[in-house]
Amino acid sequence: MRGADNELAVNSRSMVQIMGAFASYLDAPAEHLQNKSATPAFENTAEGGLQDLIKIHSGTETPAAAFAAVHYRDYWYWVADNDLRTKRALTAVMFLFTLADTGGTENLPLVTIPAQ
């Protein structure tokens, strides 16, 4: 995408699309697959899929060596600390969202201290 001479223009998916893409690589708990509250990971839907592109693990035990971990509905979801591909992908997405942040500068409270 072409932008002005002094800007870097990046055309990306929306936040919802990116989060949906990451979720498609989630190793969902068997219980959630059975009760249809989750769908199978992308790699499990087709023979010879894109295994190990991104790997988000799940389990009931607290992960021992996690780069990032979240406890939700009695399960832990995490990215392994030694999974450089997933860590790199998450970092790139966070970097793009930081670049895309167009939030205005808020006016902070002004404190005046009298000096004598």
N, C-alpha and C positions, 0 to 999 in steps of 0.2 A: 504494500500500500504506500503510495507516495504522499508525503507530507511537505511541510514548509522546509526551507533549507536548514533551519536551525532546530528541527525536531526529528525524533525517531518515531516513526509511526509503526505500530504493531497491530495487525488485525488478528484477533484471537477469538476463541469460543467464549461464551458467557460463563460466569461463575457456576451456574447450575449445570451446564454441559460438561465443564471440567470436573466438577465433583462427581457427576454421574459416570464419567469415564474412569475416574479413580475407583469408584465403588464397584465397577464391573470386575475389578481384580481382587475384591475382598474374599477372603476365605471364610465364608459365612458358616456359622454353627449349624450342624445337621438338624437340630431342633427347629431352627428358623427356616431352613429349607423345607422341612416337613409340614410346618404350619403355614407355609406360603407368606411369611412375613419378610422373606428375603429371596433373592434369585441366585442361582449358581454363579460362581466366578466365571469370567469370560473364558479362561483357559479350560474350564470343564464343560463348556457347551459344544465344542467342536473338536474332533480328532485332530491332533497336531496343531492346536491353537498357539497363541502367542504366550507361551509359558515363560514365567520369570521376567516379563517386561516390567511389571510392577507387582509387588507382593505385599499384601496387607493381611497379617495373620489374626486369628481369633482363638480364644480359649478361656477356660474358667480360672486358670492359675495366673497370678501376677507374672508378667514376662521378666526374665532375668536380665537380659541385655537388649534393651529397646532404645531406639533413637527417639521414638515418640510413642506414647501409649495412652489409651483412653479406656476408662471403665464405664460400661453402659449396659444396663439391664442384665446384671450378673455375669457379664462376659467382658473380657479384656480384648481390645483390638490394638495391634501394634505393628510398627515397622522395625525390623531387626536392625541393630546398630551396624552389623557387617554387610548390610544390603546396600551397596553403593549406588546401584541403578535406581532404586526407589528413592533413596535419599536425594540423589541428584535431580530426579524428576520433581519431587516435592519442593526442593529449593528453587528450581527454575520457575515453577508455578508461583511461588511466593514472591519471587523477584518481579515477575510480570505484573502481579497484582499491586505490588508496591509502586511500580512505574505507572500503572493505570490509575492510581489513587488521585482523583481530581478534587478531593475535599478542599474547600477554601480555608484560608487561614482565619481561625477564630480569634476574635479580639479578647485577649486575656484580661482579667481584672487589673486595673491600674491602681497601684498603691503609691500614695504620695507620703513621703516621710519629711516632715519639716526639719530643715537644717538651720542652725543658728551660728 
